Amino acid sequence: MPEVDGNNVEDKEQSDHPYQTAEQYYAMVRAYRRRERAARFREKNPLAWYFDEFPAQDMYKNTLADQRSTRQEVRYHWLRQRTGWIFWSQLKTTTAVRFAAFGGLVSAFYQAAPGLHGETGDTAATFGWLLLAGLTYLVAVLWYEIWCPLLLKQALSSKPGLLANQSSAWLRTLVEDELRRWWSKRDWWPHPDLLDGQMTEDKTAIVIMSGYGVPAFAGFDSYACAHIERALFEYRNLLKVTIWRKGDHSSDLREFTPQRSYEGNRPLMRRLTIRALNEYDIQGNPKLKVGDLVLDWRRCPLNISSNLPSRSSVNIRYEAEGLDHLFSDHTGALAFAQTIAFWQNSMHPIRRLILMALYLMSGVFFVSFVVLQLQILLPKMF
């Protein structure tokens, strides 16, 4: 960003500068610097790493000076791995649940023992810590079962074939709900001097801003589109299906590989369309065959914000048309659902924090029980 010199700022009548006044220009500079500070915070602050609910990405990088160092990158991935649902789900085992329940029964017996055998009072007190350890562990397991994202929980289940036994319709519903989390609506109120009166979209923006409401775009942004393409690429590799990308013309098809796009001075929101080629489509092109999939991103038009759906009311089957081609057989449905499931590893940071606290409390209580038991038994042994 160039340095701003207030002495060189001229009025609109004396310059072709796109901003009307020096105050507006300074406001844009301040907004730009705020965005830069926010980007640096997200890039280098562990608090931002933990509360980022979306998967880690290496597609859209900041400038080299603002990027994480190698050591920071290690810490970033270590924190993301150790605080995700996948890592803490490993502590939920059937054996541990049985042990916690059995420990509670033993502790209850010793709690009742002092009334019958007074000499066992110290032992009963130590077994109270075992009761607390088992209780907090069972609460942690229950918390995980209630709040872990459903698609991820079924993918991580220790029960053999739990996800594979689900119907394709149910898997598609869970995938659509995850894609709904990536869908967004963004208001756009540009300065009138920055709009081109010859462009239809800019004319629409001027009309909306004249008193009809707030202009807005709704759909998948560049970040979401790039992640969806990665999931489709993994789906293609797993099932060995052929996917093409639609070009500028209807007959222009290119081999599909993941790509990413960058926004200009306005939001870039798009809608996904997937279709299967038929016999008419493959005429004259020996590379194509019936059943090949074609991926197409369509730019979402500008609309009035109040007329657009919210994230809770949007219909993803309209925003991502053709997902039924990925779920036409159970093998494909399972492969794509498993790919999308791992996007949910970093969801709900507050709930994950409570889960970690419960497991750690259970561990502290169990260690306290072991230490107190050793303090009672060692003097008797020596």
Backbone hydrogen bonds, N-H to C=O, Kabsch-Sander energy under -0.5 kcal/mol:
donor,donor_aa,acceptor,acceptor_aa,energy
5,D,3,E,-0.6
6,G,4,V,-0.6
8,N,5,D,-1.6
9,V,6,G,-0.9
12,K,20,Q,-0.7
14,Q,11,D,-1.0
15,S,11,D,-0.6
15,S,12,K,-0.8
25,Y,21,T,-1.7
26,Y,22,A,-2.7
27,A,23,E,-2.1
28,M,24,Q,-2.0
29,V,25,Y,-1.9
30,R,26,Y,-2.6
31,A,27,A,-2.3
32,Y,28,M,-2.2
33,R,29,V,-2.3
34,R,30,R,-2.2
35,R,31,A,-2.1
36,E,32,Y,-1.9
37,R,33,R,-2.3
38,A,34,R,-2.5
39,A,35,R,-2.3
40,R,36,E,-2.2
41,F,37,R,-2.1
42,R,38,A,-2.4
43,E,39,A,-1.7
44,K,40,R,-2.1
45,N,41,F,-2.0
48,A,45,N,-0.6
49,W,45,N,-1.8
50,Y,46,P,-2.2
51,F,47,L,-2.0
52,D,48,A,-0.8
53,E,51,F,-0.7
61,K,59,M,-0.8
66,D,63,T,-1.5
67,Q,63,T,-0.8
67,Q,64,L,-0.7
73,E,69,S,-2.4
74,V,70,T,-1.9
75,R,71,R,-2.1
76,Y,72,Q,-2.6
77,H,73,E,-2.3
78,W,74,V,-2.4
79,L,75,R,-2.7
80,R,76,Y,-2.4
81,Q,77,H,-2.4
82,R,78,W,-2.5
83,T,79,L,-1.2
84,G,81,Q,-0.7
85,W,345,N,-2.2
88,W,84,G,-1.6
89,S,85,W,-1.7
90,Q,86,I,-0.6
90,Q,87,F,-1.0
91,L,88,W,-1.1
92,K,89,S,-1.3
93,T,91,L,-1.1
97,V,93,T,-2.0
98,R,94,T,-2.2
99,F,95,T,-2.4
100,A,96,A,-2.6
101,A,97,V,-2.2
102,F,98,R,-2.7
103,G,99,F,-3.0
104,G,100,A,-1.8
105,L,101,A,-1.6
106,V,102,F,-2.4
107,S,103,G,-2.5
108,A,104,G,-2.2
109,F,105,L,-2.0
110,Y,106,V,-2.1
111,Q,107,S,-2.3
112,A,108,A,-1.5
113,A,109,F,-1.0
115,G,112,A,-0.8
116,L,112,A,-0.5
116,L,113,A,-1.8
117,H,113,A,-4.0
120,T,117,H,-1.8
121,G,118,G,-1.3
124,A,120,T,-2.3
125,A,121,G,-2.1
126,T,122,D,-1.9
127,F,123,T,-1.9
128,G,124,A,-0.8
128,G,125,A,-0.7
129,W,125,A,-0.6
129,W,126,T,-1.1
130,L,126,T,-0.8
131,L,127,F,-1.9
132,L,128,G,-2.1
133,A,129,W,-2.4
134,G,130,L,-2.6
135,L,131,L,-2.5
136,T,132,L,-2.7
137,Y,133,A,-1.9
138,L,134,G,-2.2
139,V,135,L,-2.2
140,A,136,T,-2.3
141,V,137,Y,-2.4
142,L,138,L,-2.3
143,W,139,V,-2.8
144,Y,140,A,-2.5
145,E,141,V,-2.4
146,I,142,L,-1.9
147,W,143,W,-2.6
148,C,144,Y,-2.2
153,K,149,P,-2.8
154,Q,150,L,-2.2
155,A,151,L,-1.7
156,L,152,L,-1.9
157,S,153,K,-0.7
162,L,159,K,-1.6
165,N,161,G,-1.9
166,Q,163,L,-1.3
171,L,167,S,-2.2
172,R,168,S,-2.4
173,T,169,A,-1.9
174,L,170,W,-2.1
175,V,171,L,-2.2
176,E,172,R,-2.7
177,D,173,T,-1.9
178,E,174,L,-1.7
179,L,175,V,-2.5
180,R,176,E,-1.8
181,R,177,D,-0.9
181,R,178,E,-0.7
182,W,178,E,-0.7
182,W,179,L,-0.8
183,W,179,L,-1.0
184,S,219,G,-2.3
186,R,217,F,-3.1
188,W,215,P,-3.0
194,L,191,H,-2.1
195,L,192,P,-1.4
197,G,195,L,-0.7
199,M,196,D,-1.7
203,K,199,M,-2.2
204,T,200,T,-2.3
205,A,201,E,-2.0
206,I,202,D,-2.1
207,V,203,K,-2.2
208,I,204,T,-2.6
209,M,205,A,-2.5
210,S,206,I,-0.8
210,S,207,V,-0.7
211,G,208,I,-1.4
212,Y,207,V,-0.5
212,Y,208,I,-1.5
213,G,208,I,-1.6
216,A,303,N,-2.5
217,F,186,R,-2.5
219,G,184,S,-2.5
220,F,270,R,-2.8
221,D,182,W,-0.5
221,D,219,G,-0.5
225,C,221,D,-2.7
226,A,222,S,-2.1
227,H,223,Y,-1.7
228,I,224,A,-2.5
229,E,225,C,-2.2
230,R,226,A,-1.7
231,A,227,H,-2.1
232,L,228,I,-2.3
233,F,229,E,-2.3
234,E,230,R,-2.2
235,Y,231,A,-2.3
236,R,232,L,-2.5
237,N,233,F,-2.1
238,L,234,E,-2.3
239,L,235,Y,-2.2
240,K,236,R,-1.3
241,V,236,R,-1.0
243,I,241,V,-0.5
244,W,293,L,-3.2
245,R,254,R,-3.7
246,K,295,L,-2.7
247,G,249,H,-0.6
247,G,252,D,-3.5
252,D,249,H,-1.4
253,L,251,S,-0.9
254,R,245,R,-2.6
256,F,243,I,-2.0
264,G,266,R,-0.7
269,M,267,P,-0.7
270,R,220,F,-2.4
271,R,298,R,-2.7
272,L,319,E,-2.2
273,T,296,D,-2.2
274,I,321,E,-2.0
275,R,294,V,-1.8
277,L,292,D,-2.8
282,I,278,N,-1.3
283,Q,280,Y,-0.8
285,N,282,I,-1.9
288,L,285,N,-1.4
291,G,277,L,-2.1
292,D,289,K,-1.9
293,L,242,T,-2.3
294,V,275,R,-2.7
295,L,244,W,-3.5
296,D,273,T,-2.2
298,R,271,R,-2.8
300,C,269,M,-3.1
303,N,216,A,-2.3
305,S,214,V,-3.2
307,N,304,I,-1.4
308,L,304,I,-0.8
308,L,305,S,-1.1
313,S,310,S,-0.8
314,V,310,S,-1.3
316,I,314,V,-0.8
318,Y,315,N,-1.5
319,E,315,N,-1.3
320,A,316,I,-2.7
321,E,272,L,-2.0
323,L,320,A,-0.9
325,H,322,G,-1.7
326,L,323,L,-1.2
327,F,323,L,-0.9
328,S,325,H,-0.7
333,A,329,D,-2.2
334,L,330,H,-2.5
335,A,331,T,-2.2
336,F,332,G,-2.3
337,A,333,A,-2.2
338,Q,334,L,-2.2
339,T,335,A,-1.6
340,I,336,F,-2.2
341,A,337,A,-2.2
342,F,338,Q,-1.1
343,W,340,I,-1.7
344,Q,341,A,-1.9
345,N,342,F,-1.0
346,S,343,W,-0.6
347,M,344,Q,-1.5
352,R,348,H,-2.2
353,L,349,P,-2.1
354,I,350,I,-2.0
355,L,351,R,-2.2
356,M,352,R,-2.6
357,A,353,L,-2.1
358,L,354,I,-2.3
359,Y,355,L,-2.2
360,L,356,M,-2.6
361,M,357,A,-2.5
362,S,358,L,-2.2
363,G,359,Y,-2.1
364,V,360,L,-2.5
365,F,361,M,-2.6
366,F,362,S,-2.1
367,V,363,G,-2.4
368,S,364,V,-2.3
369,F,365,F,-2.0
370,V,366,F,-2.3
371,V,367,V,-2.7
372,L,368,S,-2.4
373,Q,369,F,-2.2
374,L,370,V,-2.1
375,Q,371,V,-2.0
376,I,372,L,-1.3
377,L,373,Q,-2.5
378,L,374,L,-2.6
380,K,376,I,-0.6
381,M,377,L,-1.4
382,F,378,L,-1.7
